């Protein structure tokens, strides 16, 4: 069963250091912090950016 992803699922703001952010990104998104920033800073609409992040995560599970 696929669970619906919401912005509330993104909790990286609780991380204090880049190392914590890196660990969080790898654990939650299966991507590096740099890749995460690249998606966030892309020109993609928010919906497409989130889909890119979470589709990548889904394929890695």
MIDREN-154081 format. One record per residue (C-alpha): residue in one letter; residue number from 1; x, y, z. Coordinates in pm, 1 decimal, padded with zeros to 6 digits. Example, Ala and Ser with C-alpha at 12.3 -4.5 7.8 and 13.67 -1.06 7.14 Angstrom:
<atoms>
<type A, seq 1, u 01230.0, v -00450.0, w 00780.0>
<type S, seq 2, u 01367.0, v -00106.0, w 00714.0>
</atoms>
This chain:
<atoms>
<type X, seq 1, u 00000.0, v 00000.0, w 00000.0>
<type X, seq 2, u 00145.4, v 00336.6, w -00101.6>
<type X, seq 3, u 00134.4, v 00602.6, w 00162.4>
<type X, seq 4, u 00053.3, v 00960.0, w 00069.4>
<type X, seq 5, u 00354.9, v 01191.3, w 00100.3>
<type X, seq 6, u 00303.9, v 01539.2, w 00243.7>
<type X, seq 7, u 00531.5, v 01831.8, w 00319.6>
<type X, seq 8, u 00499.4, v 01735.6, w 00687.3>
<type X, seq 9, u 00715.5, v 01431.9, w 00610.3>
<type X, seq 10, u 01013.9, v 01654.0, w 00538.4>
<type X, seq 11, u 01187.5, v 01708.6, w 00873.2>
<type X, seq 12, u 01534.4, v 01813.0, w 00771.4>
<type X, seq 13, u 01493.0, v 02146.0, w 00949.3>
<type X, seq 14, u 01559.3, v 01963.2, w 01277.0>
<type X, seq 15, u 01914.6, v 01878.8, w 01166.2>
<type X, seq 16, u 02185.8, v 02101.8, w 01311.7>
<type X, seq 17, u 02489.2, v 02010.5, w 01099.2>
<type X, seq 18, u 02559.2, v 01916.8, w 00737.4>
<type X, seq 19, u 02655.1, v 01568.7, w 00857.5>
<type X, seq 20, u 02311.9, v 01529.7, w 01019.5>
<type X, seq 21, u 02147.6, v 01663.5, w 00702.0>
<type X, seq 22, u 02346.8, v 01414.4, w 00492.5>
<type X, seq 23, u 02241.4, v 01125.4, w 00717.8>
<type X, seq 24, u 01878.7, v 01241.6, w 00712.0>
<type X, seq 25, u 01874.7, v 01268.6, w 00331.1>
<type X, seq 26, u 02028.3, v 00924.2, w 00287.4>
<type X, seq 27, u 01790.6, v 00766.5, w 00539.6>
<type X, seq 28, u 01471.4, v 00942.6, w 00431.1>
<type X, seq 29, u 01526.5, v 01015.0, w 00061.6>
<type X, seq 30, u 01808.5, v 00782.5, w -00046.4>
<type X, seq 31, u 01999.3, v 01076.6, w -00190.9>
<type X, seq 32, u 02282.3, v 01297.6, w -00076.5>
<type X, seq 33, u 02226.4, v 01636.9, w 00079.3>
<type X, seq 34, u 02376.9, v 01795.4, w -00234.2>
<type X, seq 35, u 02124.6, v 01610.6, w -00454.1>
<type X, seq 36, u 01844.7, v 01721.1, w -00221.0>
<type X, seq 37, u 01956.7, v 02084.0, w -00250.7>
<type X, seq 38, u 01977.7, v 02048.8, w -00628.1>
<type X, seq 39, u 01613.9, v 01937.0, w -00641.5>
<type X, seq 40, u 01503.4, v 02216.3, w -00407.6>
<type X, seq 41, u 01691.2, v 02478.8, w -00607.7>
<type X, seq 42, u 01573.1, v 02350.1, w -00944.0>
<type X, seq 43, u 01323.9, v 02533.2, w -01160.1>
<type X, seq 44, u 01080.8, v 02244.3, w -01125.2>
<type X, seq 45, u 00736.6, v 02323.1, w -00985.3>
<type X, seq 46, u 00702.3, v 02208.9, w -00623.3>
<type X, seq 47, u 00486.9, v 01908.9, w -00713.6>
<type X, seq 48, u 00736.8, v 01782.4, w -00971.2>
<type X, seq 49, u 01031.4, v 01839.7, w -00739.1>
<type X, seq 50, u 00865.4, v 01642.5, w -00459.5>
<type X, seq 51, u 00771.1, v 01365.1, w -00700.9>
<type X, seq 52, u 01132.5, v 01344.0, w -00816.4>
<type X, seq 53, u 01253.7, v 01308.9, w -00457.4>
<type X, seq 54, u 00993.1, v 01058.1, w -00346.8>
<type X, seq 55, u 00996.9, v 00851.9, w -00667.6>
<type X, seq 56, u 01368.8, v 00806.6, w -00618.9>
<type X, seq 57, u 01304.1, v 00693.1, w -00262.0>
<type X, seq 58, u 01029.9, v 00453.7, w -00370.3>
<type X, seq 59, u 01252.4, v 00285.3, w -00630.5>
<type X, seq 60, u 01523.4, v 00224.6, w -00372.5>
<type X, seq 61, u 01297.7, v 00039.4, w -00128.1>
</atoms>
